[in-house]
Amino acid sequence: MIKVGINGYGTIGKRVADAVAKQPDMEVVGVVKTRPTHEARHAIKNEYALYANNMENVQTFINEGFEISGTLDDLLDKCDVIVDCTPGKIGAMNRPLYESKGVKAIFQGGEKSGTGDVSFNAQGNYATCLGKDYVRVVSCNTTGLCRTIGAVEKKYGVKKARVTLIRRGPDPGNSKKGPVNAIVPNPVTVPSHHGPDVNTIFPDMDIMTSAVIVPTTLMHLHTVIVEMNNPATTAEIKQLFKSTPRIILVKASEGITSTAEIMEHARDLGRKRGDLNEIAVWDESINVIGNELFYIQAIHQESDVVPENIDCIRAMFELTKDADESIAMTDRAMDL
Ligand code: NAD
């Protein structure tokens, strides 16, 4: 059993912890919080050993009546790998500590790509990450792009991809960020960072992305145009997406006309927190004209990277060298 620690028990960290706990070949040895918040209460309720990020904060937890198992330093002594789910840029600051403790680490997409020695997407480059010590799982948007465009690349070849990303403002649990009444080019420069991030997984792909942020919390949405090297029909692309793990087709004809209904569908699936770990592609949006493929997809930013973190652990410890086997194992355990 691989012993996994989670540093940063927020939106991503708490989901990664739950996903690890479901796997047959790894276990959660503890989670790190900075403050005694409601999320720390949930960690205790979920029977995860709770650690403070430093000695000073240990006392804050004790003062609030929390049972605390030590500091991040203590947790690192007990785990084989730490999944760093702290807010962007903190992971890079933590890496020297992980190195000094000889503990492997996974970083998230909010970190610069150089924070890990290599970036990871299970369907894109599992083999590249075999045995690696410091790996960054790409962001939610990049994960979505790698899953669908990556599937097209493998079967038909991608000559070039052009994507517009319509990004959510904050996550649903965040009351501090906007925009409330604006559409914000973010970044205002083109390409946005997403295209170059896809290139950390598919180095040779010609991909250009631009992005705006809109007043919604539910999901990101991408409109995608792919020029293919080899011919495919609309029906063949639908079949490709249908048969690719972690992609689902949704239909406007069945009432799924927006991200709101996708999230309702996810809640109806009964998964914890109403998550949708798969990328949802609108069936009706898929259209091949000549060698160009068009489609629209939605990304549940809070959960699509979660199974990726599990496969990343398996690759780093070479629990299996076969990406498909790891993906199947993860998805079975998470009931995807
Ligand atoms: P979050 O703010 O929801 O959670 C971060 C957690 O880390 C919080 O509980 C916070 O209290 C804690 N924390 C802060 N400083 C810390 C420290 N020094 N040590 C330990 N814990 C600390 O953030 P998140 O959305 O979970 O994002 C985490 C990472 O995942 C970021 O790199 C982000 O870019 C990436 N990511 C986020 C999303 C998303 O949509 N939320 C999607 C994919 C990737």
Residues whose N, C-alpha, C, O or C-beta is under 5 A from the ligand:
A	BS01	NAD	N7 G8 Y9 G10 T11 I12 G13 V32 T34 N53 C85 T86 P87 G88 I90 Q108 G109 G110 E111 S139 C140 D171 Q301 E302 V305
